[in-house]
Amino acid sequence: MPPEMPPRELEVKKAAIEPIAQPQPISSNPQLASISRLKQTQKRWIEIRLKSQRLVAWEGDKQVYAVIVSTGKAGHSTPPGSFAIQSKHRIARMQGADYDVPDVPFTMYYSGNYAVHGAYWHHSFGTPVSHGCTNVAPDHAEWLFNWASIGTPVVVHSEA
């Protein structure tokens, strides 16, 4: 049997104890926070729902118009976020590496080359088919174009 070892003195280090910060409300979806804020105003704003392929025009917390749209297809998704209408064009030409579409009606750019606009070249609304823009039937695009102004908020999100 080994001889007993004398007890060792344990070195105890005091840890600095810092107060725990109060939890802050964190929205896991900043677009939903934007929607909540916009609903508390009387502002006109546009909501684009990626999962259900719907666009809703709002005045504060009141829906005033809703349409089926086509957003970006795989590889060309429509980015979520909170934006604002930057420019409006009754007719625009849209070009990319694999497309060139003249006379695009009622175009409202809200982030770089991303826009809400009329689409006369397809009737696949409700299915993502675009290169990232939000395609709307031309008659609906005209209504939105006349209703919205430069600065109108646009919130793009996937529903929970």
Disulfide bonds with the S-S distance in Angstrom:
none
